[in-house]
Amino acid sequence: MNTHHIVTSIILFLILNASYSQNHCIVEDGYRILDLKKESGIFSISIKDIEDGQGKKFIIFNNPTKDTLYVFSTYFEKEYYKSPILNRLNKKSKEKKLSLIPLVKHLSPNLSDFIMTNDDKIINRGQLTYSFIPIPPEKSCSVVFDFNLILNERYVKDINVRDMNYNDKIKWKEIRENKKINYKEIIEFAIYDSNAKRLCDIDYWGSKTYEYYQLAKSYNIYCLEMKDDKWIGRSECNCKN
């Protein structure tokens, strides 16, 4: 292959990756936008049963603000629910959780041409890109979750993922649940402001690496918690993250 063909191939690769990133970063289907039923003034999460849903429920993200907010949704695919990387156990706080918070050092706005199919997909850069569900101002967004798949029997030791830096080497230690302990069960979500769209920008990622990763960690965490055999949404979350 001559130099001209090599350069052309590189340019085409970059264009295709940029197109993929921009087109797939903001999710356009798989959810419903609803009128906000009540205005509390603060963002919140609620749960609604699906009739004959066989374990599936609506998770409803309520945005009473004047700005569009973005739910980080990369890990919403069913294949990730059972990954021990996202299922974490904290023996000190007696919490077990499905964490849908971004592992920012492993995410990027473009995909590698080498794709994995196991848990390593979650913790290898270039395997997963950022994706977000937009919630318009003063609206709610409804997403179907299969709660049959939520909360695993395999866990890793919980860490504060917001403290994870780009060059950190993390050893994910698998640990066992103590069946004698009544753990608090939690699902946690990351909510971004409108700057989330910048995480889709390959040029920004490539030229402003430090700023990019600081922005990637600028989310707020909101949780669902199991209480009295029911999932309860919190308006704000004190998860250890």
Secondary structure, 3 states (H helix, E strand, C coil): CCHHHHHHHHHHHHHHHHHHHHHHHECCCCCEEEECCCCCCCCEEEEEECCCCCCEEEEEEEECCCCCEEEECHHHCHHHHCCCCCEEEECCCCEEEEEECCCHHHEECCCCCCCCCCHHHCCCCCCEECCEEEECCCEEEEEEEECCCCCCCCEEECCCHHHCCCCCCCCCCEECCCCCCCCEEEEEEEEECHHHHHHHCHHHHHHCHHHHHHHHCCCEEEEEEEECCEEEECCCCCCCC
